[in-house]
Amino acid sequence: RAGKLSYVSGANVEAGFIGGAICAERSGLVQLRERPGRVEQVVIVSDSERVITPGTLCREFMTCYISPDTPLVMASGSGECQRSSHGSLFPHRFAYTALTGAQSLVLGRLLESEVDSADRDSDLGRLVERAMQDLHRDARDAVDGLRLAGGVLFDDGTLETAFQSKAIEYGSTIDPITKLTRVMEEKWGLGVSPSLVVMVDQFGVLHAPFAQIRAYMAEAADSYCGIAPTSERHPFAKAKVALHDLQNGQIVLESPEVLAPSSPSIF
């Protein structure tokens, strides 16, 4: 402000329900709602002997406040320090980040004519078409006009789809890929693995999964948090996510490691 640097700080708060916890980064960033200015740098410090990177929920929340090239500095209690950028830790941000509902629909209509379509005769094309058939069920447009559906192709050739369930309390909305984790885990117990995952809106735009699923997928890495199963035993270990690269409109296939690089190791 007026050429002067200032800072805000935050600390994690753990709730009785662990899914309701808020991390240090988000508790600090929410203060910016009442403070004008541009974020120059994010610093994350812990008493861990190893550097802790932001979790995927933090990375996703940051997209509303910082640019992809904003530097992140991460330091441990032992004095180790690492530097990165937000874009490096959270690639393929949601296309409609920081837009109003009306603005999202306008952008969606523009993207509809600019992004590539999947070959209808391909596995990806059939999966996208099947998922889009579920979009009519995400019908609470008074809450938010953007509709989302998801689909999973398994290595036995079967398909499963789901639609977003919106809640008036926005944070309680259930995204379509989260709804599909149950069937993925059930099939995994029968020896059937997911091979391809998509999340699509009513304009045919393919999006990377939201933060919760990025974290869930990242646990395929056997070093994640020091307690996750090895990649050979995790249902997402070999799955690919199809999404649109909004720089050129092309469809790309990404691995869990790309969507959630350098996952936090806290144990």
C-alpha positions in Angstrom: 0.0 0.0 0.0 1.5 3.4 -1.1 4.7 1.6 -2.0 5.1 0.0 1.4 5.3 -3.7 2.1 3.2 -5.3 4.9 2.3 -8.9 5.8 -0.4 -11.1 7.1 0.1 -14.3 9.1 -2.0 -17.3 9.7 -2.0 -20.6 11.6 -3.7 -23.9 11.0 -6.9 -24.8 12.9 -7.9 -28.4 13.3 -11.6 -29.2 13.7 -13.2 -32.2 15.3 -14.1 -33.3 11.8 -10.7 -33.3 10.0 -12.3 -32.4 6.7 -13.3 -29.0 8.2 -9.8 -28.0 9.2 -8.3 -24.9 7.8 -4.6 -24.6 7.0 -2.2 -21.8 7.8 -2.1 -20.5 4.3 -5.8 -20.2 3.9 -6.3 -18.6 7.4 -3.8 -15.9 6.3 -5.2 -15.4 2.8 -8.7 -14.8 4.0 -7.5 -11.6 5.7 -6.8 -10.2 2.2 -10.5 -9.8 1.6 -10.3 -6.7 3.8 -6.8 -5.5 2.7 -6.1 -4.0 -0.7 -2.8 -4.7 -2.4 -1.0 -7.4 -4.4 0.7 -10.5 -2.9 4.4 -10.3 -3.6 5.5 -13.6 -1.9 4.1 -16.4 0.2 6.3 -17.8 3.0 5.5 -21.1 4.7 7.4 -22.1 7.9 7.1 -25.2 10.1 8.9 -26.9 12.9 9.3 -30.0 10.9 12.8 -31.2 10.1 11.7 -31.3 6.4 10.3 -28.6 4.2 6.5 -28.8 4.0 4.9 -27.6 0.8 1.3 -26.2 0.7 -1.4 -28.8 0.5 -3.6 -28.9 -2.6 -6.5 -27.1 -0.9 -4.1 -24.2 -0.1 -2.8 -24.2 -3.6 -6.3 -24.1 -5.0 -7.4 -21.3 -2.6 -4.3 -19.3 -3.5 -5.5 -19.0 -7.2 -8.0 -16.4 -6.1 -5.2 -14.1 -4.7 -1.9 -14.7 -6.5 -0.6 -15.2 -10.0 1.0 -18.4 -11.2 4.5 -16.7 -11.1 4.1 -15.6 -7.4 7.1 -17.0 -5.5 6.6 -19.4 -2.6 9.3 -19.8 0.0 9.2 -22.9 2.2 11.4 -23.3 5.3 11.7 -26.1 7.8 12.6 -26.0 11.5 16.1 -27.4 10.6 16.9 -24.4 8.5 16.3 -26.0 5.1 14.7 -23.7 2.5 13.1 -24.3 -0.9 11.7 -21.9 -3.4 9.0 -22.5 -6.0 6.1 -20.7 -7.7 2.4 -21.1 -7.4 2.0 -22.2 -11.0 4.7 -24.9 -10.6 2.8 -26.4 -7.6 -0.7 -26.0 -9.0 -0.8 -26.4 -12.8 -4.0 -26.4 -14.8 -6.0 -24.1 -12.5 -9.8 -24.1 -12.8 -10.8 -22.0 -15.9 -13.4 -20.0 -14.0 -11.3 -19.1 -10.9 -12.3 -15.8 -9.3 -15.2 -15.2 -11.7 -18.8 -14.6 -10.8 -21.4 -17.1 -11.9 -22.5 -14.9 -14.8 -18.9 -14.3 -15.9 -18.2 -18.1 -15.8 -21.0 -18.8 -18.2 -19.8 -16.1 -20.6 -16.3 -17.5 -20.6 -17.7 -21.0 -21.0 -19.5 -20.1 -24.1 -16.3 -18.6 -25.5 -14.3 -21.6 -24.7 -16.9 -23.9 -26.2 -15.8 -22.8 -29.7 -12.1 -22.7 -28.9 -11.3 -26.0 -27.3 -10.8 -29.3 -29.2 -13.4 -32.0 -29.0 -12.5 -35.6 -28.3 -12.9 -38.2 -31.1 -16.4 -39.6 -30.5 -15.2 -43.1 -31.5 -12.3 -43.1 -29.0 -12.4 -44.3 -25.4 -12.1 -40.6 -24.3 -14.9 -39.5 -26.6 -17.3 -42.2 -25.3 -16.4 -41.3 -21.7 -16.9 -37.6 -22.2 -20.2 -38.2 -24.0 -21.5 -40.5 -21.2 -20.5 -38.0 -18.5 -22.2 -35.1 -20.3 -25.4 -37.1 -20.3 -25.3 -36.6 -16.5 -25.1 -32.8 -16.7 -28.9 -32.4 -16.6 -28.9 -33.8 -13.1 -26.7 -30.9 -11.8 -29.8 -28.7 -12.1 -29.6 -26.3 -9.2 -28.8 -23.4 -11.4 -30.2 -20.9 -8.9 -27.2 -21.8 -6.7 -24.7 -21.7 -9.6 -25.3 -22.0 -13.3 -22.1 -23.9 -14.1 -22.8 -27.6 -14.4 -20.2 -30.3 -13.9 -20.1 -34.1 -14.4 -17.4 -36.6 -14.2 -16.5 -40.0 -15.6 -14.1 -42.9 -15.1 -13.0 -45.5 -17.5 -11.7 -48.7 -15.9 -9.2 -51.1 -17.4 -12.0 -53.8 -17.9 -13.7 -51.4 -20.3 -16.6 -50.3 -18.0 -17.6 -46.7 -17.4 -19.0 -44.9 -14.4 -20.3 -41.3 -14.3 -21.5 -38.8 -11.7 -22.8 -35.3 -11.5 -22.0 -32.4 -9.1 -24.3 -32.0 -6.2 -24.5 -28.3 -5.3 -25.3 -26.9 -1.9 -26.4 -23.5 -0.9 -23.6 -23.5 1.6 -21.1 -23.6 -1.2 -18.3 -25.3 0.7 -20.6 -28.4 1.1 -20.9 -28.9 -2.6 -19.8 -32.4 -3.7 -17.9 -32.5 -7.0 -18.5 -35.4 -9.4 -15.0 -37.0 -9.1 -15.3 -37.1 -5.3 -18.6 -38.9 -5.7 -16.9 -41.5 -8.0 -14.2 -42.4 -5.4 -16.4 -45.0 -3.8 -17.0 -47.0 -6.9 -13.3 -46.7 -7.8 -12.3 -48.1 -4.4 -14.9 -50.9 -4.7 -13.7 -51.9 -8.1 -10.1 -51.7 -7.0 -10.9 -54.3 -4.3 -12.0 -56.5 -7.2 -8.8 -56.0 -9.1 -10.2 -53.4 -11.5 -8.3 -50.1 -11.9 -9.3 -46.7 -13.2 -7.4 -45.8 -16.3 -8.9 -42.5 -17.4 -10.7 -39.7 -15.5 -12.6 -36.7 -16.8 -14.5 -33.7 -15.4 -16.5 -31.8 -18.0 -18.9 -28.8 -17.9 -21.9 -28.0 -20.1 -19.7 -26.3 -22.7 -17.6 -29.4 -23.2 -14.6 -28.0 -21.4 -12.5 -30.6 -19.7 -11.1 -29.6 -16.3 -8.5 -30.9 -13.9 -10.0 -32.3 -10.7 -10.4 -30.0 -7.8 -8.0 -29.9 -4.8 -9.5 -32.8 -2.8 -9.1 -35.3 -5.7 -5.7 -34.0 -6.6 -4.6 -34.8 -3.0 -6.4 -38.2 -3.1 -4.6 -39.0 -6.4 -1.2 -37.8 -5.1 -1.4 -40.4 -2.4 -0.5 -42.9 -5.1 3.1 -41.7 -4.4 4.5 -44.0 -1.8 6.3 -41.1 -0.1 3.1 -39.1 0.4 2.9 -38.2 4.1 5.1 -41.2 4.9 2.0 -43.3 5.5 0.3 -43.8 2.1 0.3 -47.2 0.4 2.8 -47.8 -2.4 1.8 -46.8 -5.9 1.3 -50.4 -7.0 -1.5 -50.7 -4.4 -3.3 -47.4 -4.9 -6.3 -47.3 -7.3 -5.1 -44.0 -8.9 -1.5 -45.2 -9.5 -1.8 -45.7 -13.2 -4.8 -43.4 -14.0 -4.6 -40.5 -16.4 -6.7 -37.3 -16.3 -7.9 -35.8 -19.6 -8.2 -32.0 -19.6 -8.0 -29.0 -21.9 -4.8 -27.0 -21.9 -6.4 -23.6 -22.0 -3.2 -22.1 -23.5 -4.0 -23.8 -26.8 -7.3 -25.6 -26.4 -5.8 -29.0 -26.9 -6.7 -32.1 -24.8 -3.8 -33.4 -22.8 -3.4 -36.5 -20.5 -1.8 -35.8 -17.1 -0.7 -38.0 -14.3 -1.5 -37.5 -10.6 2.1 -36.5 -10.0 1.8 -33.6 -12.5 -1.4 -32.3 -11.1 -0.1 -32.3 -7.5 3.6 -32.1 -7.6 5.7 -32.0 -4.5 2.9 -33.2 -2.3 3.3 -32.3 1.4 5.2 -34.7 3.6 4.3 -34.2 7.2 5.4 -37.3 9.0 
